[in-house]
Amino acid sequence: MSAALHRLEKAVLVALARSGGRLTYEELADRVADAFDEAGIGWSLEHEARVSAVAKTCGWLSEKGYVEVDEEKPQKVLLINDEGLEYAVHGFPERRLVDFLRENDGEVSVETLKTVDRSGIGLMWAKKLGWIEFVKKDSTTYVRLGRWPVPKTVFEQVVEKLYHAKQLDFNQLSSEEIEAVEQLVKRQKIVKVVERRVRRAVLTEEGLRVAEAFSSKPLPALLAEVTRLTSEMLRTGGWRDVSFSMYDVAAATPPVFAAKRHPLNEVVRMVRQTYVEMGFEEIEGPIVELAFWNFDALFQPQDHPAREMQDTFYLLEPSVGDLPTEYVENVKAVHENGGGTGSKGWGYKWSEDEAKRLLLRTHTTATTIRHLAANKTPPIKVFSVDRIFRNEKVDWKHLAEFHQIEGIVVEKGANLRMLMGVLKDFYYRLGLREVRFRPSYFPYTEPSMEVEVRLGGRWLELGGSGIFRPETTHPFGVRDPVLAWGLGLERLAMVIYGVDDIRSFHLNDLKWLRSVSPLQPLHATERV
């Protein structure tokens, strides 16, 4: 067991054995430092850091049964601060001031003294202690040394004593020293009084046995351990001549936050993988879209409320684009009179100017209808996962910019039951079991339905679906049934990750982001 000890543990056992087997952590830190110096290694840590290292080492040794730790009641301890360290080395400001006066014949103008005592602290305390006096000559104020020699103050005595001892037991100070400490605490960062528990390490019989076994080895060989194997050691064979430190592979380590996908990107990856497994092909389209493809091609009337600025983001510059001339007349006819589809259309005069307007697409169905216009022959199974924009009021389930999962199936004889089966299969592959459909209305599908899944104790709408109306497909030469759906990605992510507020994905909460495992969705959905 002793061979597996860290060199700090060995040094602590040696120091305790040399000192009667009982030391406070502060005393032990000094003895361990002496042991390292004796070994010719050195311990390049400040006193506070050494005490902390010794405390941790005693904890290790206590777990191994080599040391017992005794703890006394808290006691007040006096420690020196940064300002106090400077005063201990260079002298108090008032001491430096009177030394300057002594070197300059005991009298100097106030203006000259400002170069020595810029803060004025030395001047204030020298006056308070009665070391100096002010005199005026020819409208100039001088500072004169009141007496010499100037005795060492109790302030200086306490700081000097503390500087050498590193800490003092507050209860062992004299009444005069306690009064001085109270003054020093008020003066900037000179000293501080803290409550500390005094801990003592006591060597056990087993620890003493191990420490005595170490006594036969010279300290350099006992403590000079190597913690890292270098290329130089391998090249020269020097690794054979050194003692390597033992490692505890079961010891706790700091958490490592490895790079990983954002939860939303992880859901995008899962959705894409699921669609590909189902035999779908991914398509893409532009974010800036013509109103023609976004609304008109989908048989959405030009006076529909969704086209208003309250629902749609329109571009200011450029504000219009070029229409696909080969489809304009067909779409116009469908809107005005049904265009031979058996429908009466919307019965209004269709405007090319309205169709030319540029906007941020409000759904990826615009990408779908573009693809259908260029690819008419079934079977067709395509999907897209992309950003869309709507002028929505942001709340727990709405965003102004989000992602839509779009998909279509074009097949002879396709029907609503097939559409429900495709959507249920899609969600089932993601682990979602409770899915339901509710009748709805969309301008470009008939029949139409909304897809909902259970989130906790409520049903959450994920998007719309249906079969494209003839008014949507016939202008582009598509005669077979088109099963179509557009589902919200962020709402799906809410269900998968068990999140109640859609805004959570954009808060950049590092604690939550780090806690989410890339594989979590696959397991989390089992509880939905």
N, C-alpha and C positions, 0 to 999 in steps of 0.2 A: 504493500500500500504506500509506503514511504517513497517509492520510486515514482509514483504518480503525482507527487506533490509539486505544486508550482513553486518557483524559487522564492516568491514572497512568503508562501506558507513556511518554507524551510527557514527563511530569515527570521520570521516571527517566533518559531519554535526555539531557534538558537538564542535569540534575544531574551526570551522568557526564561530559558534554562540558565542563562548567565546571570539573571537578575532575581533569582529566588523563586521564579515561577509565578509571579503576580505583578502586573503593571497596568496602569491606566493606558488608554489608547494614545494619549498625548505623549506619555513617557515611552511607550512602545514604539511610536513613530520615530522618536529620536534614536532609540537603541537599534532599530532596523536600519536607519540611515548610517549609523556608525558601522554596522556589520557590512553594509555594501561598500563603504569607504575602505574598510579593512580588506575587503576582497579585491579592491582596486577597480570597482565597477562604477560607483557613484549612483546617486538617486536624484535625478534632475526634476524634483517636484517641490513646490512651495509647501510650507508646514501644513496648511489646511488640507491640501490635496493628499499629503502623506497620511494624515490622520484618517481621512476618508478611505484611502487604500487599505490601511491597517484594519479599519472597522469591517470592511468587506472581507478581508482575508480571515479575520477572526470568525466571521460567520461561516466561511467554508470549513475552517478547522473545527468549529463547534459541531457542524453536521457530521463530521468524521469521528467525533469523540475525542479529539486531541486537546481541546480547549473548552473551558466553561466561561461564560460571560456573566459577571456580576454587575448589577446596575444599581446605582444609588439614587437618592432623591435629587430632583433638579436643583442646581445651584447657580447663583449669579456669577457670571464670568465677565471680566473686563478684557476687551480686545482692542488692538490698535487699528486705526483706519488709515486710508491713503494719506490724508493730510498729516496725521500723526507720524507716519513713517518719514515724511519729508522734514518735519520739525525735529525728529530725533536725529536725523543725519546733518541737517543744515542749520538747526537752531530755530527757536520761535521768532516770529516777526519782530517782537519788541526787543529781543536779545540782539538780533541782527542790526536793529536801528541804533541801539546805544553803542554797539561796537563801531558802527560807522561814525557816530558822533565823537567817540574816543579817538578815532584815527584822524579826525578833522578838527582837532583842538577843542572839542567839546561844544562847538556851536556851529549850526548850519541853518540856512534859510529853509522855510517850509517848502518852497518851490524846488529846491535842490533835493530835499528828502523824498519828494514824490518819485524820483528816479530809483530810489531804493525801496520805498514802501508805497507802491502804487495803489493798493487797496485801502490804505489808511488804517489797517488793523493794528499794525505795530505801534503807530503813533497813539492810537486810542488806548491800548493796553499799557504802554510805557507811561502815559500820563496818569492812568488809573492807578498804577503801581507806585507813582511818585518818583519815577526815575528821571523825568524831564520837566522842564518848565518853558513857558512861552514868553519871549521878550520882543518888544517892538522898537525898531531903530529906523528913523527916517522913512516912515510909512511902510517898512518891510518887517514882516513877522519872522522871528528866528526861533529855533528850538535849541535850548541849552541843556546840557547834561546836568542833572540835579545833584548826583552824587556818584562816587566811584570808590571802590569797586561795587558793582551791583550784585547782590547775592543771588544764588540759584533759587528760583521759585519752586513752590511745591508742585506747580503744573509741570515744570521741566523735570523734576524728580520722578513724578509718576510716569511720564512718557518715556523717560530714559529706562526706568525699571521695567516698564511694559515692553519696550523695544527688545530688551535682552531676554525677558522671560516668555515673550510671545503671548502670554495670557496670565491674568491674575485672578485669584479668588476674591470676589468683591467683598465677601464677608470677613476676610482677613485684613482688609485695609483699615488704617487708622481713621479716626473721625476727621482729621485734617485732610487726609487723602480723599476720603469720600466727598467732602465739601469741594475739593479741587476737581474731582471727577464730574460732579454735577455741573461745574462751570465749563469744563472741557466738552461735555456732551452738547452744551449750548453753542460752543464755538465751532462752526462748520463741521468737517468730517475728521475729527482728531481721534476720538475714542468712541467705543460703543459698549453698552452693557447688554448682554444676552443671557438667556436662561439655557443651561446645558445640563444634560444628564451625564454624570460621570460613569463611564463604563470601564471595567477592569477585566483583563483577560487572565484567566487562571489556568495554569498547565495541569492537565489530568495525568494520572499514572501512565496511561498509554502514550500521551503526548510526551511525557518525560522520557519514556523508553525510546521513542523515535528520535528525540532531540539528542539523547546520549549516543545513539548510533551515528548521528551526524558528527559528533565530536572527533571521530577518528579521521574525518576527511578535512582537508584544508578548505577554508572558506572560498577561495577563488574557484576551486573545482566544484564546490557544492552549489554556488550561486550563479556562476557564469554560464547561463543557459542560453541557447539560441532559439529564437521563436520563428525564424523564417529560413527556409532553404533557398539559397541563391544560386544563380547560374555559375558564379565564380567557384562556389564550393563543389559543384558537380564537375566543373572543368579541371580543377586542381586536385580533387579528391580530399579537400579539406573537411568535408562532412564527416570523415572518419574520426577526426580529432576533437570534435565538439560534442557537447551534451545538449540534446534537443528537449525543449519544454514539452511536457505532456499536455494533451488537449482533451477536454471533457466534451465529447460529441453530444452529450445530452444536455449541456448547459443552455440556458435561455439566450437567445440572440435578439438583437433589435429587429423589428419588422421590416421586411423589404417589400416595397411597393413596385412591383414589376410593371412594365408598360403593358397596356391592354386596350381593347376597344372601349369606346364610350358605350354605355348600355343601349342607347338608341342605335348606334352602329352595329352592335351585336344583334339586335332584333332585325335590322336590315339584312345582315348576313344570314340569319336563320330563315327569314322569309324567302330570300333568293334561293337558298339551298332547298327549301321545301318545294317551291315552284319548279325548280329544275328536276327534282325527284319525281314530280308529277307530270313531267314531259313538256313543260312550258319553255318558251324562249323569251329572253328579255329584250325590250325595245326602249328607246329613249326619244325625247322630244325637247323642243326649246322651252325655256322658262318664260321668255317674252313671246307672247302669242297674239295672233290676230283674233279679233272678236268673231270673225267668220268661223274659225276652227273651234274656238272655245264655247261659242253659243249657237251661231246660226246653223252650222253643220249638224248640230245636235237637236235641231228643231225646237230651239228655245226662242220664243218670240222676242222681238226687239224692244218691247215695252215691259218685259219681265222685270220684277223688282230686283232680282239678283244682279241685273246689269247696272244698277245705279251706283254712284260713287260710294254710297254707304256700305256696299257689299263688295265692290271690286276696285282694285288699284289700277288706274289708267295711267299711261305714260304721258308726260308733258312734251318731251323731246326725244326722239320723234314721236309724233302722236298718231300717225297712220302708217300703214304698210300696203304692200301690193297683194291683191286678191288672186287666188288660183282661177284664172279665167275659164278653164275647162269645166269647172263645177258651179260657176256662179249662177247660170240660168236655171240649172236643175234645182238648186237650193232655193232660189227666188220663187220658182213655181210652186214648190212644196209649201213654202210659207204663205203664199198668196191664195192658192186654190187646191192644194193637195198634190199637184204635179202628177196625176195619174196613179196615185197610190191607193185610191179609194177613199182618201181622206178629203175633207173640205179645207184643210189648212187652217191658218189663223185668220184669213179674210182681211188682211190689211196690205198696204203698199210697202213692200220690202225696200229698204234703203241700203245701197252699196256703201254710202259714207259711214253709216253705223257699223257695217261689217268690216270696214278697213281699220277701225280703231285698234291701237296696240294696248295691251294690258299684261299684267302678271297673271299667268294662267291660274284659274280658280279650281281646276281639277285636271288630273292627268288623262281624263277621257278625251281631251283634245289630242293627246298623243295617240290614243287608240284609234280615233276616227281618221287621223292622218295615215296611220298604218293601213287601215282598211281600204282607204281610197287607192293605195298603191298595191295592195295585196287582196285580191277578191276571191281567190280559189280556195275552198276548204280542202282538207281540214286546217284550221288555224288555231293555235294555242299560244298566246303571247301574254306577257305581263310587264309591268313597270313599277318601280319603287322610286318615287322622286318627290321633289319639293313643290308645294303649291301655296298660294297666297290668297287670303280673304280678309276683308276689312271687318274682322270680328272683334267684339269686346272680349279681352282676355279674362278668363276665369278658370275654375278648377278643371274644366273639360274643353276649353276653347283656346286656340292660339291664332295669331295673325299669320304666322308662317309655320307650316307643318308638312308632314309627308303623307302621301296617299299611295296605297297599294292598289294598283289597277290591273285588271285582267279581263280577257275575253276568250271565248271558245266559239268558233264558227264550224258548224257541222250539220250535215243534212239530218233532219229529224230531231234536232236538239230541242229540249223543252224545259219547263220550269223545274220539274222534278230532277232533271239532270243538273241544273244550276244549283239547286239546294244540296245535291249530293257532292258536287265539286267543292262548295264552300264548307260543308261539314267535314269533308276529307281534309281540306287545307287546315282548318282549325284543330282537327283531331291530331294531325301530325305535329302541331305545336303544343299539344298536351291539353287543349281546351275541350272540356267534355260537355258543358252546359251551353248549348247554342240554340237560339230560336229565331224565327223569321216573323216579321210583322208586315202586313200589307201597307203599301205607301204609294206615293205619286211622284214621278219624275217626268219632265217634259219629253225625254227621249227614250223611255222604256215603257213597255206595256205587255204583260203585267209587271208591276214594280213591288219591291219589298225591301225592308230594312233588316240588317243583321244585328242581333244583340247577343251579348254573352254576359254571364253573371259575374259581377265584381263585388265580393263580399255579400251584403244583403240586398243589392240592387242590380238591376239589369242595365248594362251600358251599351248604347248604340255605337257600333263600329263603322257603319257606312251603309251605302245603298247598293241595290242590285236589281237586275231585271233582264228582260229581253228587248233588244233594240226595236223600236217601232220601224215600220216600212219607211216613214217619212225621214228617218235618220240614215237608213242603209241604201234605199233605192237611188237617191241622187248620185251615188258613187258606184252603182252597178252591182251591189251586193244583194243577192236574192235569197241566200240561205239564212236560217235563224242565227242570231248573234247573242250569246249569253254574255252579259257584262256585269262588272261590279267595281266599286271604288270604296276601299276601306281605309280607315284612319290608322296610320302606323303608331302614332303616339298613344292612342287609346288602347291599341293592342299591347303596347309596352306597359301601360298602366296595369293591365290584367296580369301580364307575365311576371312583373316585378312586385306586384302587390302595392302599387303606389296609388294614393287617393287623389292626388293633385297633379295634373298634367304639367304644371310649371316646374315641378321638382326636377325634371330632366335638364332644365336650363339654369338652375341656381348655382351650378359649379360647387356643390357641397363636397369638398374633398374627402371628408370622413365617410360619407355615404358612397361616393364613387369608388373609394378604395375598398370598401367592404363588399361591394357587389362582385361576385365571381362571374367570369365569362360564361361558365356553365350553369349558373344559377337558374336562368329561365327554364331550362329543360327539367329541373327538379321542382322549381317553384310552381309551375303550372299544374303539377299533380294534385295540388291542394285546391285548385279552382273548381 
